[in-house]
Every structure is written in C-alpha cells, then in structure tokens.
C-alpha cells in the first residue's frame, strides 16, 4: 500500500467524538504519547490496533485506511452500484459492489471512472434465443486492446477477460436489464445501459 492511517484523520475524528488524546488512548489501551505521535505523523498505529481504533472513533476500518469518510450508498448490495479497480502494472481487474480500499502491486487503486463510448469504442449487441452476443470492432494488438467486457445486472456480475490478438467479443445469458462495461487499455472504462427487451434479434 502507498498509504496507511493518516494522523490528520485520527485527530479530526477524535475531536468529532469530543475525546482528548488521553481519553482515546485509554479506550484502546495505549499511551497518550502514542496518540500524539500518530496525529503528528511521527508514527503509525500497529495493525492490531486498527479495529479498536476504528471502533473508538466510530468509523469503519475502510474509512480509517482510506483517510476519509466513506458514505455507504450500497446497503442493499445492488450490483448496479458496481465499481471497477484496474491495476496499471499487472492488469488485474477487481470488481466491488461499492467503493472500497483496494491495493494491487503495492499501489492503492482509485475507482476507475466509466464514460460513455466515443465512435471508436462502440459496441454491437446481437440477441439470440437465450443469450446476447457482444462484439467491439476494436483492434486487439499487444499495444492497444480491450481487456474485458462485463455484464452487470441487479443480481449478477459476469466478466469475460480478453487478450491481445484475440477477439473483442463475449456472450452473456439474458437476465434482464443492466449495464455493460468494457475497458480499453489506452482509453479507459466505457459503459452502456441495456434493456434485453429492446435488443434486436
């Protein structure tokens, strides 16, 4: 990871709970000098202290590690609130049902923002009896390619990994409405909502 718990967050949340450094120290069984070191950036809380520290500050461990408050807008676990984290080093694809703190290859990854496709990244959808066939007329060289296509509905996420010199295409079962995502290694993440009833056969 390229960052850990920040002293600024500990101080902000401690003050929000109207706790002194001594009071916070007492709640997690450390000295007030230890809390002072954390808040001034002269030290870090041990990993074994993360859970009690988060509990004392009334935040989640995720918030503690991310350095800021994370608003949970995903209580229902709706797949349509999906987030993708893509490692620029190894190409790893990590899918979550809401924002998270994700690290890969020593890098803390940001959420990959999806955009509507431009003309060079349009997809074609063909409906068959029980599935739909996705094709993307995009080059698939070792330098420039589509690395995955994903189908996200309210209950299911399916990701098809693609590779250079292969075909930019995938098949997904018909399972209602949702959103398609695909990732170009040069131009980023694209998306398009879909309605299976409106897809042509």
WOBEL-V468488 format. One record per residue. PHI is phi as a letter, one per 20 degrees, with the letter a starting at -180 (NA if undefined). OMEGA is omega in whole degrees, -180 to 180 (* if undefined). Layout:
phi = [PHI	PHI]
omega = [OMEGA	OMEGA]
//
This chain:
phi = [NA	e	b	c	f	e	f	f	f	g	f	f	f	f	f	f	e	l	d	e	f	f	f	f	g	f	f	d	m	c	e	f	f	f	f	f	f	f	f	e	m	e	r	c	f	f	f	f	e	f	f	f	f	f	f	f	e	m	c	e	f	g	f	f	f	e	n	a	f	d	e	e	d	c	f	e	m	f	f	f	e	g	c	d	c	c	f	f	e	d	n	g	d	c	d	c	e	q	f	b	e	d	c	b	l	m	d	e	e	e	f	e	f	e	c	f	f	e	f	f	c	f	d	c	d	c	e	d	f	c	b	c	d	d	c	c	f	c	f	c	e	f	e	b	b	e	e	a	c	c	d	d	d	f	c	b	c	c	c	d	f	d	c	g	m	d	d	e	b	b	d	c	f	f	c	n	e	r	b	d	c	b	c	e	f	d	d	n	e	d	b	b	f	b	c	f	f	e	f	f	e]
omega = [180	169	-178	180	-179	178	-179	180	179	-179	-179	-178	176	180	178	178	-179	178	170	177	180	-180	177	179	180	-179	-177	173	172	179	177	177	178	178	179	179	180	-174	180	176	180	179	-180	173	177	-178	179	-179	-174	-179	178	178	178	179	-179	-180	179	174	179	176	177	178	-180	-178	-177	178	179	-179	177	179	-178	177	-171	-176	-177	-179	-178	-180	-178	174	-175	173	176	175	-174	-178	-180	-178	-176	-180	179	179	-179	-178	177	177	-177	-177	-179	173	-174	178	176	-180	179	-178	171	-171	172	172	178	-178	-180	179	172	-174	171	-176	-177	-176	178	177	176	-178	179	-178	174	-176	-174	179	173	-173	-178	173	178	-180	-174	178	-179	178	179	-180	-173	-174	171	-174	174	170	-178	174	-178	172	-177	-175	-172	173	178	-177	175	179	179	-177	178	180	172	179	178	-178	180	176	179	176	176	-178	177	-175	180	-177	175	176	173	-172	175	-176	176	-170	172	-173	178	177	175	174	178	176	-175	179	-177	179	-178	180	*]
//
